[in-house]
Amino acid sequence: MTQTPWLVLIDLQRIFASPDSPWAAPRFEAAAAGCARLVERFAPNVVLTRFVAPERPWGAWVPYYEEFAFARVPDGDPLYALVDGFAAPGRPVVTAPTFGKWGPELAALTGGTPIVLGGVSTDCCVLSTALAAADAGVAVTVVADACAGAGDVEHARALDAMRLYAPLITVVDSLG
């Protein structure tokens, strides 16, 4: 029996979408369009994630947030809101103060089935989530045209790095 995969959309938030944000992903709109196509294909098996600043940074996060002080806002700040069109009643959202979103909450939601990833940033939160899920024994597919990086070079490098993890991680250009 084939398990129905879960679509996990990583950090489709204003902080990464707004051209005025220091963390803007230049191709965010194209990635979001790719993610929207995937939602139609995988619904209702769709979960969203959100990155937020920790209430109190710890360890290496202390100098990180000294450098990116603009992001030290509460979870409910509009900066961390999901972009329009993705939140839906009953659609789960995993919020974490870490780049990688794979952990007990996401594992419980997806039930150990294969996951399909899209979102931002390919070279940070998507990469971190994919590697942790693969390490946990979950089959991961990353949809390149549903992801955006900090730039085109960073996006391509992250995809190449994830390809090194085959067959645990599969990178595809597109999924109808």
SEMAR-365766 format. One record per residue (C-alpha): residue number from 1; residue in three letters; x, z, y. Coordinates in steps of 0.02 Angstrom, whole numbers. Layout:
N
SITE    nr   rest        X        Z        Y
SITE   NUM    ALA        X        Z        Y
...
//
This chain:
176
SITE    nr   rest        X        Z        Y
SITE     1    MET        0        0        0
SITE     2    THR       70      -51      169
SITE     3    GLN       70       83      304
SITE     4    THR        2       34      474
SITE     5    PRO      143       56      600
SITE     6    TRP      123      155      759
SITE     7    LEU      164       79      927
SITE     8    VAL      267      200     1032
SITE     9    LEU      278      150     1215
SITE    10    ILE      423      237     1299
SITE    11    ASP      412      302     1477
SITE    12    LEU      300      174     1564
SITE    13    GLN      304      280     1721
SITE    14    ARG      308      253     1908
SITE    15    ILE      484      325     1920
SITE    16    PHE      547      174     1821
SITE    17    ALA      423       46     1892
SITE    18    SER      440       73     2079
SITE    19    PRO      571      -41     2158
SITE    20    ASP      609      102     2279
SITE    21    SER      660      220     2139
SITE    22    PRO      844      243     2099
SITE    23    TRP      791      231     1916
SITE    24    ALA      693       68     1933
SITE    25    ALA      707      -51     1787
SITE    26    PRO      720     -224     1869
SITE    27    ARG      615     -309     1735
SITE    28    PHE      487     -170     1717
SITE    29    GLU      336     -282     1751
SITE    30    ALA      385     -406     1615
SITE    31    ALA      413     -264     1491
SITE    32    ALA      246     -186     1537
SITE    33    ALA      159     -353     1507
SITE    34    GLY      241     -361     1335
SITE    35    CYS      185     -182     1301
SITE    36    ALA        7     -224     1352
SITE    37    ARG        4     -366     1224
SITE    38    LEU       65     -245     1092
SITE    39    VAL      -70     -117     1134
SITE    40    GLU     -202     -248     1092
SITE    41    ARG     -118     -279      925
SITE    42    PHE      -88      -98      871
SITE    43    ALA     -235        0      945
SITE    44    PRO     -286      132      902
SITE    45    ASN     -112      173      831
SITE    46    VAL      -31      189     1003
SITE    47    VAL       62      337     1077
SITE    48    LEU      142      346     1249
SITE    49    THR      290      450     1303
SITE    50    ARG      340      522     1471
SITE    51    PHE      508      583     1534
SITE    52    VAL      502      733     1651
SITE    53    ALA      632      845     1729
SITE    54    PRO      651     1014     1648
SITE    55    GLU      590     1163     1747
SITE    56    ARG      767     1232     1738
SITE    57    PRO      905     1112     1689
SITE    58    TRP     1029     1176     1559
SITE    59    GLY     1200     1125     1499
SITE    60    ALA     1250      947     1544
SITE    61    TRP     1080      922     1627
SITE    62    VAL     1138     1034     1773
SITE    63    PRO     1263      908     1846
SITE    64    TYR     1146      766     1797
SITE    65    TYR     1009      834     1908
SITE    66    GLU     1134      874     2045
SITE    67    GLU     1168      687     2048
SITE    68    PHE      984      638     2031
SITE    69    ALA      903      776     2134
SITE    70    PHE      759      660     2183
SITE    71    ALA      693      677     2005
SITE    72    ARG      683      867     2011
SITE    73    VAL      496      870     2038
SITE    74    PRO      361      954     1933
SITE    75    ASP      283      868     1783
SITE    76    GLY      123      834     1881
SITE    77    ASP      211      742     2023
SITE    78    PRO      151      561     2046
SITE    79    LEU      331      504     2016
SITE    80    TYR      309      547     1831
SITE    81    ALA      134      472     1813
SITE    82    LEU      106      332     1690
SITE    83    VAL       81      162     1769
SITE    84    ASP      -96       96     1773
SITE    85    GLY     -170       18     1618
SITE    86    PHE      -89      120     1479
SITE    87    ALA     -169      292     1477
SITE    88    ALA     -334      294     1383
SITE    89    PRO     -453      429     1325
SITE    90    GLY     -393      495     1158
SITE    91    ARG     -225      406     1168
SITE    92    PRO      -89      534     1137
SITE    93    VAL       52      561     1261
SITE    94    VAL      215      649     1215
SITE    95    THR      304      724     1366
SITE    96    ALA      484      783     1352
SITE    97    PRO      631      824     1467
SITE    98    THR      748      724     1355
SITE    99    PHE      795      540     1343
SITE   100    GLY      751      528     1160
SITE   101    LYS      569      561     1121
SITE   102    TRP      584      571      931
SITE   103    GLY      551      748      875
SITE   104    PRO      421      855      787
SITE   105    GLU      276      805      901
SITE   106    LEU      303      617      889
SITE   107    ALA      341      632      702
SITE   108    ALA      176      725      674
SITE   109    LEU       77      596      774
SITE   110    THR      150      447      681
SITE   111    GLY      148      530      511
SITE   112    GLY      314      459      453
SITE   113    THR      248      280      457
SITE   114    PRO      354      140      530
SITE   115    ILE      359      133      720
SITE   116    VAL      368      -10      843
SITE   117    LEU      452       27     1010
SITE   118    GLY      431      -46     1183
SITE   119    GLY      461       24     1356
SITE   120    VAL      603       80     1467
SITE   121    SER      744       97     1479
SITE   122    THR      814       -1     1333
SITE   123    ASP      986       71     1364
SITE   124    CYS      930      251     1377
SITE   125    CYS      763      318     1316
SITE   126    VAL      719      174     1197
SITE   127    LEU      893      179     1119
SITE   128    SER      892      369     1104
SITE   129    THR      719      369     1024
SITE   130    ALA      760      227      903
SITE   131    LEU      920      308      840
SITE   132    ALA      842      479      813
SITE   133    ALA      691      406      723
SITE   134    ALA      804      301      611
SITE   135    ASP      908      454      572
SITE   136    ALA      747      540      520
SITE   137    GLY      713      400      395
SITE   138    VAL      581      308      495
SITE   139    ALA      584      117      495
SITE   140    VAL      599       62      677
SITE   141    THR      561     -107      755
SITE   142    VAL      613     -134      936
SITE   143    VAL      523     -275     1028
SITE   144    ALA      649     -346     1152
SITE   145    ASP      524     -431     1268
SITE   146    ALA      426     -268     1281
SITE   147    CYS      580     -173     1343
SITE   148    ALA      678     -170     1505
SITE   149    GLY      846      -94     1541
SITE   150    ALA      937      -34     1695
SITE   151    GLY      991     -216     1708
SITE   152    ASP     1002     -370     1598
SITE   153    VAL     1177     -331     1535
SITE   154    GLU     1129     -152     1491
SITE   155    HIS      971     -212     1404
SITE   156    ALA     1069     -337     1298
SITE   157    ARG     1204     -210     1254
SITE   158    ALA     1074      -83     1197
SITE   159    LEU      986     -213     1089
SITE   160    ASP     1154     -261     1012
SITE   161    ALA     1194      -77      977
SITE   162    MET     1026      -54      891
SITE   163    ARG     1054     -210      786
SITE   164    LEU     1206     -121      712
SITE   165    TYR     1084        0      628
SITE   166    ALA      998     -133      522
SITE   167    PRO      904     -117      409
SITE   168    LEU      848       52      481
SITE   169    ILE      816      -30      650
SITE   170    THR      755     -208      670
SITE   171    VAL      761     -293      840
SITE   172    VAL      639     -437      865
SITE   173    ASP      623     -546     1018
SITE   174    SER      434     -536     1023
SITE   175    LEU      278     -485      925
SITE   176    GLY      126     -592      966
//
